[in-house]
Structure formats: structure tokens, C-alpha cells
């Protein structure tokens, strides 16, 4: 493992057993053989259509879902070993997508934020607990007066700030951000994104930032990974993905990003995919994208393309990449 990597994921799989008839079970391959690494202090953006497995990757990384197969290595330690996993739970946390449903309405803000502190017993007395709550509120732009109130008394943006404060309670090194701004107004999104950047700089955090808004991901990410139907199809530096996408799916995604300049927008051509995204319960053979790909050939149906390095730091899973790029 590279010493600069905080997280290394090797061949991660997460299958859910689905009942498809009387006593018949079929695996739904939500995440199928995904490998990547995240360097210390880096933000890796993870994008793709709804249902592609982004959230499942994040939850499986934190062992909220038990991995079906594969390895997760955190700071050089294999999380398949229970002692390492117990220690990891104090160093990793999550910011959830919906600030309305992720906060218990019966708990005060102070108790919501202090819940991780209580579970892991990270204070020695009541005053230390209160000081820590005050410090966490300050980190996210709230004040001590908010501590005695309840979640329903706050706006969506303020609720998400409370969720972020809670995720910081254990003083984590790694945070999975699961579409943390998608439920918020556009005017609030920029404030929350900027706050994530400030916290990263201040506390030395490492993020996996899951989103479907490609403009948001570009603003916050160092590198971007593109997922399709449970598999990773492209991974590169953020600027490289935007300026030089190689996979046909990435090209299509980026062609849909609105451009601020009207002339550039008129000149750019939208790549519209044919067909619907297949069900992960009945995924096509070979390359998962072949049923919607304009470049699909016989080889694409016969085997799954390897996720390989095409140029330095730019990984793509496509049989015909040399011909089409």
C-alpha cells in the first residue's frame, strides 16, 4: 500500500439477496468488483446516475453494510480484522443526504451532536461534554444558543450543519459525504460546500464525496470516479475528467452539464444515450454499459473490461478505448 493512501479498496463487492419467486433468491449486484484508493487529505468525488451503487459504496466502506467480498484497508490496517474495525469506527463517519430524516426529532441539538461522544465515551465529565458540543457548533457556523433547540426548529441548511457537526464529534480522519447538498436550495449548497472545504483544510480531513451534480463535484474534488451499474468505469484527476473524458458514459454525463456561456453551450453537442439503465438484478453480460453504448461490439458482450491505467493516473474500463478516444 502507498503510504500516502488513507483508504485502499480492493475488489469490493456488495450483493443483496432478492426473492424472485417461491424459495428462489437472486443476488442484486449493487457494487461489483470496485477498486480505488483515497490519499490523505484528498477528496475523491463519486458520480453516476441514481441506482448505480454510489451510496452503497459509501455505506459499505463504513461497514454500515457488510461487504460481500473484497478488502478495505484503512491507514495500512485490514478492516476484515475485528480489532482494526473497532478502531476504524472512531476514525470514520458519515454525513447523510437528507437532513430531515437523519436527525432524531425527539433529541435536542446538543444530544444529537454528543451521541457519538456518548457511545465512544470521549469525555470525562459533563463540562468537557458541553465544551466539545460548543466547539463543534462553532465549527459549522452555529452557536451555543442552538444547543437546547430541536431539529424541526431549523432550516434545511442549518439541519445539515448539525449533521456535519455530529460527524465531526469523534474527531474523524475520514468522512463519507453522501449527496450532502442535494436536498438543499442552490443558494445554501455553495455555503455548505465551502464549509466542507474549510473544515478539510482546518482539520486535515479526507472525503469520499458522493453526488450526481457534476458541477458540485468538480468544485470540491481532487479526483473523480464515475460509476455505472455497480462498476467503476473511469477515474482521473478532476480537471482531466472534465477536459478529457475517455469512457463513452463519462462523455455523455459531462455533455449534460449546463454551461454558463450561451455561445459555448450552443456549440457543444449533447450526447443522448439510447435505452434505459438496466436493472442490476438482470445486468447485461460483459461490459455493463454495452446496451447503451454506440461503440459496442461482440467483444463487449463476451467479457467485462478491465479497469486499467490508460495514461498516468487516468483509469478506464473499456475494451475499445484505444479505438474511440
Buried (B, 14 or more C-beta within 10 A) or exposed (E): EEEEBBBBBBEBBBBBEEEEEEEEEBBBBBBBBBBBBBBBBBBBBBBBBEBBBBBBBBBBBBBEBEBBEBBBBBBEBBBEEEEBBEBBBBBBBBBBBBBEEBBEEEBBBBBBBBBBBEEEEBBEEEEEBBEBBBBBBEBBBBEBEBBEBBBEEBEBBBBBBBBBBBBBBBBBBBBBBBBBBBBBEEEBBBBBBEBBBEBBEEBEBBBBBBBBBBEBBBBBBBBBBBBBBBBBBBBBBBEBBBEBBBBBBBBBBBBEBEEEEEEEEEEEEEBEBEEEBBEBEEBBEBBBBBBBBEBBEEEBBEEBBEBEEBEEEBBBBBBBBEEBB
